[in-house]
Amino acid sequence: GAGVSQSPSNKVTEKGKDVELRCDPISGHTALYWYRQRLGQGLEFLIYFQGNSAPDKSGLPSDRFSAERTGESVSTLTIQRTQQEDSAVYLCASSSGGSGGDEQFFGPGTRLTVL
Amino acid sequence: GNSVTQMEGPVTLSEEAFLTINCTYTATGYPSLFWYVQYPGEGLQLLLKATKADDKGSNKGFEATYRKETTSFHLEKGSVQVSDSAVYFCALGGSARQLTFGSGTQLTVLP
C-alpha cells in the first residue's frame, strides 16, 4: 500500500511569509507526528495527533507554528511569518498505535528554505 | 527528560570492515529503542528495534542489544557493504509517544 506522502517536496519562501505543509498518513494509522530536521542534526519533535484526542503540542517552538488534523487523515503544518531559522526539512510520520514502542513510518519530507 | 547521545560522525570504513556505532540514552521508565536509517535520497526507515532489556534487534546483518545496565543500544555489523552507506539514527520511544532521536551518524563504506 501507499506510504506516508508529503507535499510540497520543496518550498522556498521569503522571510515573513506564511507556509503550509501537508501530510497524508498511511490509511488506518491513528497516530501522526511532525518532526523538524535541521541540517546535520537529529529530528526534533513538533506535534503529535492520536485519533480524536487533543494533540500534544509540547514540541512546537513558537506560536508561529500550528497544525491541524482532520479525523485520522490529512494533517497540515502551518508556519506563520517565517524566519530564516525555520529553514529545515519537515518530516511527517504515522503509526498504527500511539505507543512509544510502535514503529513510525516516515514520509520523504518537505525541505523548507526561508530567504 | 529523555535524551539520546550518539557517536559523532562521519565514519568511513572499507568494505567488509566491522562496524560499531555507539548509542547511549537517558530515560525514565522502560523505553523502547530503535535504529533508523536514511539512505541517500530516501526517507527515514526503521532498521531494527528492541522493546525491553536484553532484547536483541537484528535486520540486514545489523544487530543491537538493549543494555539497561549501561543504558546503551550500540549498532554493530560484522562486515559492511558499500550499500550500507547512509545516515544512522538511534532513537528512544517512551511514555511520551514521540521518538527522541540522536544527532545521526554518517557512514561511508568504500569499495
Interface residues (C-beta under 8 A of the other chain):
Chain A: G3 V4 A31 Y33 Y35 G40 Q41 G42 L43 E44 F45 Y48 Q50 D56 G59 L91 A93 G98 S99 G100 G101 D102 E103 Q104 F105 F106 G107 P108 G109
Chain B: V4 Q6 P31 S32 F34 Y36 E42 G43 L44 Q45 L46 K49 T51 F89 G93 G94 S95 A96 R97 Q98 L99 T100 F101 G102 S103 G104
